[in-house]
Amino acid sequence: MISKSSVEEFLLQTEDRNIVIDSRKVSAGDVFIGLKGEKVDGNDFVGEALSKGASLVFSDKAFDDQRVLRVDNTNEILIEAAKSILSKSKLSNRIGITGSNGKTTTKEISSFFLSKLGRVFKTAGNLNTEIGLPLSLLENRRELFSAQYGVFEFGTSTKGDIEKLVGIVQPDIAVLLNVGSAHVGNFKDIDELLQEKLSIFKSKRLSRAVLGGCDERLREFSKGLPVEVLLFGKEDVDFSIVDFAYDKGDTMLHFFCDGDRFVRLKGIWSYGQLMDLGAAYLVARLVGVEEPSVFLNDYKLPFSDRFTVSILKGITVISDFYNSSLESWESAILSIEKLKSSRKIAVAGSILEQGREEKRTHERLGELLSKFDETVLFTRDMAINAASKNVKPALVSDSEEEIAAWLQRNVRSGDLVFFKASRAIALEGVYKSFMELIESA
């Protein structure tokens, strides 16, 4: 058990300091924390951190160096320090967001809406783990202390992750966007993954909840929640998407929430991102933004790696490299069907972290890919080959250059090319090679 005095000393020593947990990234004056991971123990790299200029180190181990402060458990002190910071904050609302897809998008839109009421603290980037979230709090504590609203993203890769994050933040508004097949390979089965996501509602401060109403499991669960519940989705929900279309590079959205609403959104939003907007809209309404949609005219999604649409020499090119799942493919296809093109071509790589579901996942992906006029499989990871059971690819290759050259020869003005794979597949290389060939042609 970490003592209160140890936590206070840790907070004092790390205030206004750059905190680093990877010794390779240490610069002069940084504070290095030796954290113990599943595969690597950061305490083994204290010497390297000091040699690179770390002015202070926290470690589980004792070192004969005044710059090294020993604590009983560096992982635990990080979490306790985050709890302490939050307890000293003046946040009137803490919003926790989780789901298989769309967490960061929902966090960003929610933060934008709430900024119309007061100052907002949001976890940086996708720092949504039991290490990343506390680090975000520690390094941005001044911003936290001046904020009225806090928006926190909760990720999970193994059983119990979300409950740990709930224990740190204790959100009063919990948002569960969806429970799909992303990361299912890290769990015993889909039900265990479902229970993991539902653990966001174990917060002791919970007073309101927002859930994805397209999932009957979430609808049924919501009936037993002893708090105010709002649902978003397509039918019989508090926020429903009626229709959407694309016009001159913008997105036209018709939704219903206490009446029909019509908004023009800057840029091309995918169907999944529109669903995320629905969740954020309900969060804003719960907190007190009377009509969130009036602020959307000038809002632009701050991403370049999620369903990003560009047009080059008459070719519509869509890149989606942030992550991949069957559900995100289905969402993307709904959006692509709304975009005008002569032919639709998919360049697909594997969906990772599927475990025992790997073969079935990629066979199902093949069914989805059959909706495209042509399909190219990028076999940097071989699991994607199972898609060939249900779609006949025009090309199968692990070569970035070969795929890019094939696309250059076969794609013409008026076509649409969609690139998507799990982030670790590095499909960006194919995309960049293709774009360079088209630009130079």
C-alpha positions, 0 to 999 in steps of 0.5 A: 500500500502506497502511503499518502506522504509518498504520493504527495512527495511524488506529486511535488517532485513531478510538478511541471516536469516532463515525465518519461517511461521509455528510457530511449526517449529521455532528455536532459531534465526529464523525470523517468519512472521505471514501470514494470510491464508484462514483457519489460521492466522499466526498472532495468533501464534506470542507468540508461535514463540517468546517462541520457540526462534524467534529473530524477528517477522513481524506481522499485529498486534501490540504487546508490545514486541520489537522483534515484528515489525508491518507492514500493511500487511505481505502477501503484504510485502512478495510479494513486497520484492520479487519484489524488490529482482528481480529488483536488480538481474542481470538476463538476462532471467527469465523463468516461467513454469506452467502446470497441470503436469511436472512443477518441472521436466521441471524446473530442466532440464531447469536449468541443460541446462542453467547451461552450459551457466552461473549461474542459480537460480531456485525456491527451490523444488516445492515452486510455490505459492504466498507465497512459491515463494517469500520465495524461493527468500528471503532465497536464494537472494545471489544465485539470485544476482550471477545468470544470468538465473532464472527459476521459477515454477508457481502453481495454486489452485484457479483462479488468482494464476498464474497472481499473480506470473507473477506479481512478476516474469514478465518472458520473456520466458513463458512455458505452458506444458499442461492443464489437469484435475488436480485441476479442482475441484477448478475451475468453469469448465475446460475452467476457468482452461484453462484461468488460465493457459494461464494467464502466457502469461500476463507478461509485459516482455514476448518475447518468449513462449513454449507450449505443441503442443499436445493440439489443444487449446494451438496451436490455442492460440499460433497463436495469441501471438505477440512473438516468439513461439515454440511447443513441442509434437508428430507431426507438432511441433518444438520438436517432440518425434518420439519414445522411448524404454527402454534398460538395465535400461536406456531410448533410445529417438529418437526425431526430432528438426531441424533434427533427434536426438538420446540420451541415458538417464540414468534411466527409464524416463516416457513419460511425463518426455520425454515431459518435456525434450522437453519443457526444450530443447526448452527453452535452444535453445531459450536462446542460448544453441546450442545443449542441448542434448549433455549434457544429457549423465550424467544427472539423474532425481533428483526425488524419488517420480515420476515414480521411477522404481526399481527391487526387486527379479525379480519384477519391482516395479514403485512408483508414489506418487507425484500427480495424474491426468487422464493425468499422468495416461495415460502418465504412461501407455504409458511408462509401455507398453514399459516395459517388464513384464509377468503381469502388476498389478496396485495399485490405489488410488483416484485422488483428487481435482476433484469437480463435475468431481469426479465420471466421473474422476474415471470412466474414470480411471477405463477404463485406469486400464482395460489395466492392468492384475490385479487391486487393489483399495486402498480406503483410499479415497472412490472416487476410488470406481467409477473406479469399473464401468469399471474395476473388481478389484482383491482386494478393501481395505483401509488396507495397510497390507491387500493389501501388503499381497495380493501382496506378495501372488500373485505377482511373478518374472517377474511381474510389479507392479505400485503404483499411487495415489494423494499425500494426499492418502499416498499410500506410506504406501502400497508400503513400506509394500509390499517392506518390505515383498518381501525383507524379503521373 
